[in-house]
Amino acid sequence: MNERQPVRRPGGRSARVTAEVHRAVTALIGERGYGGFTVGDVAARAGVADSSVYRRWGNLETLLTDVALTRLDARSPMPDTGSLDGDLRTYAAQVAREITGPDGPAVVRLAVALSGNGEQGLKAGDELRAARMRQLQAVLDRPRERGEPAPDALDVLDHVLAPMYIRVLFGLVPLTPEYVDGLVDRLLYPRP
């Protein structure tokens, strides 16, 4: 018996629904904050049925995790400039643009809120941190393969990424290129 599998087209209606639902979530996070809306609110804002959201994501926490992972996972390729200095500066600049973009602050607040909200929230926080650490490790592995000494991923997190996230969370933006480069300088070229 030859069972036919549904053909999924990249793009198409499914991609449009996902994009609209994600936009609705980030808009609602920006307006009302975490916990200030329901699946029904998201569906209404996105122009889809509640059942579509439940069918695809199951519940609000799973949807919020998907939005945060998608937005903070920065699908852009990891930089390969030929040097640790160049790679780290380029990566830090990408992260700065990502977290200060139109939806950036709302998504950062969402990630923080998710990681402190019960077992599912802790899992979401773990997934977000793991995604960011995979990116960071990819940036650091390439220089090591070339024989360049590279800092530990947690050092980059503590000295470059964390200050940027804190500034976004407390509204201390913009993250100027000079500020971001200064974070990288302090990590790579510490003064005695």
C-alpha positions in Angstrom: 0.0 0.0 0.0 1.4 3.4 -1.0 0.4 6.0 1.5 0.7 9.5 0.2 2.6 11.9 2.4 1.4 15.5 2.2 3.8 17.6 0.2 5.1 20.6 2.1 6.3 23.5 0.1 8.8 25.9 1.5 7.2 29.2 1.9 3.5 29.0 1.1 0.7 29.3 3.5 2.4 27.6 6.4 5.4 30.0 6.3 3.0 33.0 6.0 1.0 31.8 9.1 4.2 31.3 11.1 5.5 34.7 10.1 2.2 36.4 11.0 2.0 34.6 14.3 5.6 35.5 15.2 5.0 39.1 14.3 1.9 39.1 16.5 3.8 37.7 19.4 6.6 40.2 19.2 4.1 43.1 18.9 2.1 41.9 21.9 5.3 41.3 24.0 6.3 44.9 23.2 2.8 46.3 24.1 1.8 44.1 27.0 4.8 42.2 28.2 5.1 38.6 29.1 1.9 37.1 30.5 -0.2 40.0 29.2 -1.9 38.1 26.4 -3.4 34.8 25.4 -3.3 32.4 22.4 -6.6 34.1 21.4 -5.0 37.5 21.4 -2.1 36.2 19.2 -4.4 34.5 16.8 -6.6 37.6 16.5 -3.6 39.8 15.9 -2.2 37.4 13.3 -5.6 36.9 11.6 -5.7 33.2 12.1 -7.9 30.8 14.0 -7.0 29.9 17.6 -7.1 26.2 16.5 -4.3 26.9 14.0 -2.0 28.2 16.7 -2.9 25.3 19.0 -2.4 22.8 16.2 1.0 24.1 15.3 2.5 25.0 18.7 0.3 23.2 21.3 0.3 26.0 23.9 1.5 29.6 24.4 4.8 28.7 26.1 5.8 26.5 23.1 4.9 29.3 20.8 6.8 31.9 22.8 9.9 29.6 22.9 9.7 29.1 19.1 9.5 32.9 18.6 12.5 33.6 20.9 14.6 30.8 19.4 13.8 31.9 15.9 14.5 35.6 16.6 17.6 35.1 18.8 19.1 32.2 16.9 20.1 34.7 14.2 20.0 32.4 11.2 22.8 34.4 9.5 26.0 32.5 8.9 28.8 32.7 11.4 31.5 35.2 10.4 34.7 33.9 8.8 37.1 36.8 8.4 40.3 34.9 8.8 41.1 36.1 12.3 39.6 35.7 15.8 39.6 39.5 16.1 37.6 40.0 12.9 35.3 37.0 13.6 34.5 38.2 17.1 33.9 41.8 16.1 31.6 40.7 13.3 29.7 38.3 15.5 29.3 40.9 18.3 28.1 43.5 15.7 25.5 40.9 14.4 24.2 40.2 17.9 24.0 44.0 18.6 22.0 44.6 15.5 19.7 41.6 16.2 18.9 42.6 19.8 18.4 46.3 19.1 16.4 45.8 15.9 12.7 46.5 15.7 11.7 43.4 17.7 15.0 42.9 19.5 14.2 44.4 23.0 10.8 42.6 23.1 12.4 39.3 22.2 15.2 39.7 24.8 12.5 40.5 27.4 10.6 37.4 26.2 13.7 35.2 26.6 14.3 36.5 30.1 10.7 36.0 31.1 10.5 32.5 29.6 13.6 31.3 31.5 12.1 32.2 34.8 8.6 30.7 34.3 8.2 27.1 35.5 9.6 23.9 34.1 8.7 24.7 30.5 10.2 28.1 30.8 13.4 26.7 32.3 13.6 24.3 29.3 13.0 27.3 26.9 15.8 29.2 28.6 18.1 26.2 28.3 17.3 25.9 24.6 17.9 29.7 24.1 21.3 29.6 25.9 22.3 26.4 24.1 21.5 27.9 20.7 23.6 31.1 21.5 26.4 29.0 22.9 26.5 26.8 19.7 26.8 30.0 17.7 29.5 31.3 19.9 31.4 28.0 19.9 31.4 28.0 16.1 32.9 31.5 16.1 35.7 30.3 18.5 36.4 26.9 17.0 37.6 28.3 13.6 40.5 30.4 15.1 41.5 27.5 17.2 41.7 25.3 14.1 44.0 27.9 12.6 46.2 27.7 15.7 45.1 31.0 17.2 44.5 31.2 20.9 40.8 31.9 21.6 39.0 32.8 24.7 36.5 30.4 26.4 32.9 30.8 25.2 31.8 31.8 28.7 34.4 34.6 28.7 32.9 35.9 25.5 29.4 35.6 27.0 30.5 37.4 30.2 32.6 40.2 28.6 30.9 40.8 25.3 27.4 39.5 25.1 26.1 40.0 28.6 26.9 43.7 28.7 25.0 44.2 25.5 21.9 42.3 26.7 21.9 44.2 30.0 22.0 47.5 28.2 19.1 46.4 26.0 17.1 45.2 29.0 17.5 48.5 30.8 17.0 50.7 27.7 20.6 51.9 27.5 20.8 51.8 23.7 22.0 52.3 21.1 24.8 49.8 21.1 27.2 51.9 19.0 29.9 50.2 17.0 32.5 51.9 19.2 30.9 50.4 22.3 30.7 46.9 20.8 34.3 47.1 19.6 35.4 48.3 23.0 33.9 45.1 24.6 35.8 43.0 22.2 39.0 45.0 22.8 38.7 44.5 26.6 38.4 40.8 26.1 41.1 40.2 23.5 43.5 42.9 24.6 43.2 43.4 28.4 45.2 46.2 29.9 47.4 45.3 32.8 
